[in-house]
Amino acid sequence: MNEFVTYQRRGNVGVITVNNPPVNALSHGVREGLSMGLDQGAADGAAKALLLICDGRTFIAGADIREFGKPMAEPMLPTVLAKLENIAKPVIAAVHGTALGGGLEVTLACHYRCGVASALFGLPEVKLGLLPGSGGTQRTPRLIGVEPALKMITSGDPVPAAKALEQGLIDEVIEGDLLEGALAFAEKVVAEGRPLRKIRDLTEHIEAAKADPELFERNRAALAKRARGNEAPLRCLEAVKAAVELPFDEGIARERQLFMEAMGSAQSAALRHVFFAEREVAKIPDVPKDTPVLPVERGAVIGGGTMGVGIAMNFANAGIPVTLIDTSQEQVDQALATVRKNYASTVSKGRLSQEEMDQRVARITGTTDFGQAAGAQLVIEAVFEDMALKKEIFAKLDRLCPAETILASNTSTLDVDEIAGATARPERVVGMHFFSPANVMRLLEIVRGEKTAKDTIATAMATARRMGKVGVLVGVCHGFAGNRMLYQYTREASFLLEEGALPQQIDKVITDFGMPMGPFAMRDLAGLDISWHVRKARRDQGALHGRYDGTVGDRLCEMERFGQKSGAGYYRYEAGNRAPLNDPLTEEVILKASKELGIARREIGDAEILARCLYPMINEGAKILEEGIALRASDLDIIWINGYGFPAHRGGPMFYGEQVGLDSVHKALLEFEKEHGDLWTPSPLLARLAAEGKGFAEA
């Protein structure tokens, strides 16, 4: 045997054990060890059955992603699985933790499968722009049925052991010790003389699918709508279709062909970039992994509005009791009622049990007594964006709370250092910018002030993980990283309106690209009056002059068209329906604004719209990197994917810029600069990388 796989006999069962920490990934060494273990088990005359099990915290959790994009060494996984499937004695897989991707494909080549009640089974390759490449698309539909297999493979979501047993994906759930229970199951298989059940030979579900000629077109239409330009789910469907239409060996060949196409695709490269980037964000060079994390046993939230409610729910979801504080009992009661309403909605959709809801609701208490914040180790302020108010609150909290309490602001734009200056503990002040709805969105921008201590940052990052968030560290500037880039995007969308485009054209270009909604549908959803009030305040302060991005929006607000909540904004909305409808009145407002601004309208192509909206974001991202506001370009990608809906299969705006070519982006910026002025001046970093033919990681 080798260092990754061992063989020993227990009674009349040969036990093949994989041990490749941390997740028993299917590296070359594991594949080689499995092949050797199968040979030894086949040659062991005293072994009447073989049991495949893993040491450590999990079963085989998938391929070794570090080998992706590199020449694969024999034995390849399909070779090992063919040997496993054709061995002349029953092979039983015993699963704990997760059997994912290639790990599940290993179990599918076994003759029987069992697992502990907490085990998870899945084929998540689609989330990396791939499809199962070692028989998963051919064996799974034969075992559990074509539609359940399609759902599992195209979503990439795992199923728990109970569901796997119900579907027939596994044969038994083991109570108690897995090894002892699996050995007993293997001995039962031998004693009962059960046949060597090869999934490749099962035909019942395949014949049932052949009797439903609309099955694949029906699922293709649903997938195309859901996938929104993502190629991998449709490739998965094609592979499962091959399982129904072709003999097994031809289906395996078709699956491999589709897998190799996916492996070489730009979308898979983007999704693999996202996979690694999401793990990279936790690495902060001057905050090492062993930095002490302060205990957070209770939280407090100041402000019971939409954001405050969502933040309080995050504490409760993480198992942390939290006190929600507002200025009046009426506001507190309303906030707690909203908490219950939000959880009840989740229960009604089957995503949460009533018992879990009751436990989470019980963790959230409300009060008007600011003094209650003193019992929390982390206090998050979530009032509206007013610097004077925030400084007043932080000064008050500073007086009330123990010196070690972390005071965080949910501000989306304001200067965290100025807020920290209202306290005597700037080292314990940090920005924690949640995204709306705060209890749903994964992104949490963690804003590091000039004096924020390292253990404060480590605690904020750890709390983000406890809450199920992706915490990304950024520095202090107006809008931080995400909103600073967003402004470039929405500004150009507004200028395009004035120059000749219409909201529906711009929004379609952006949604065809893969964003969940375009900039104008997004503004209607958020409410046009919010930015209108900000612009009015800036105008009153003399800070708004020249061409700005609110000309059309201001006119709509003056007509009391505030978006969805008023039934009309850039679009109109019918009662009870959020679908945006084109409105001739909006077009009249736009045409009038263009005329007043002296802009001759012209036809604008989709390619220009996409470049005008995305390239300024890439350029601003480069400026953010130059200024040290973000640690890595990939951090900006994660911010935009998890906070703003940038399509993951595009890799994020910075990765997308590299795919387009930084030289091409730079040239386009120079052309737009000639036409539109200094707003388009390329950042020095982008100009240098373009000239040197380098990417952002090489900056």
Secondary structure, DSSP 8 states (H G I E B T S, - for coil): --SSEEEEEETTEEEEEE--TTTT-B-HHHHHHHHHHHHHHHH-TT-SEEEEEE-TT-S--SB-GGGTTS---SS-HHHHHHHHHT-SS-EEEEE-SEEETHHHHHHHHSSEEEEETT-EEE-GGGGGT----SSHHHHHHHHH-HHHHHHHHHH---EEHHHHHHHTS-SEEE-S-HHHHHHHHHHHHHHTT-----GGG--HHHHHHHT-TTHHHHHHHHHHHHHTT-HHHHHHHHHHHHHHHS-HHHHHHHHHHHHHHHHTSHHHHHHHHHHHHHHHTT-BTTB-TTS-----S-EEEE--SHHHHHHHHHHHHTT--EEEE-SSHHHHHHHHHHHHHHHHHHHHTTSS-HHHHHHHHHTEEEES-GGGGGG-SEEEE---S-HHHHHHHHHHHHHHS-TT-EEEE--SSS-HHHHHTTSS-GGGEEEEEE-SSTTT--EEEEEE-TT--HHHHHHHHHHHHHTT-EEEEEE-STTTTHHHHHHHHHHHHHHHHHHT--HHHHHHHHHHHT-SS-HHHHHHHH-HHHHHHHHHHHHHTT---SS-TTHHHHHHHHTT--BGGGTBSSSB--TT----B--HHHHHHHHHHHHHTT-------HHHHHHHHHHHHHHHHHHHHHTTSBS-HHHHHHHHHHHH---GGGT-HHHHHHHH-HHHHHHHHHHHHHHH-GGG---HHHHHHHHHT--GGG-
